[in-house]
Amino acid sequence: MLVTIAIVVLLVLAILLAVAFGFFIYKDWQRSQHTLEVDQKLALEHKLEEDLEPSLDHKTNERK
């Protein structure tokens, strides 16, 4: 009887540990997805700024 209780307790602890581990993996995955999205947005903004620079330089030269 005591062995059965010990096995059940160990199984419950193993399940709780697996759930907690899965939760942290999921949160880390979510964080990395968010980081990728932010990096893509920043890269797009940087590219747009680079694309605008020649036209801004051209407009500045026209005003001089």
PyMOL commands that set and color helices and strands:
alter all, ss='L'
color gray80, all
select helices_A, chain A and resi 2-63
alter helices_A, ss='H'
color red, helices_A
deselect
rebuild
show_as cartoon
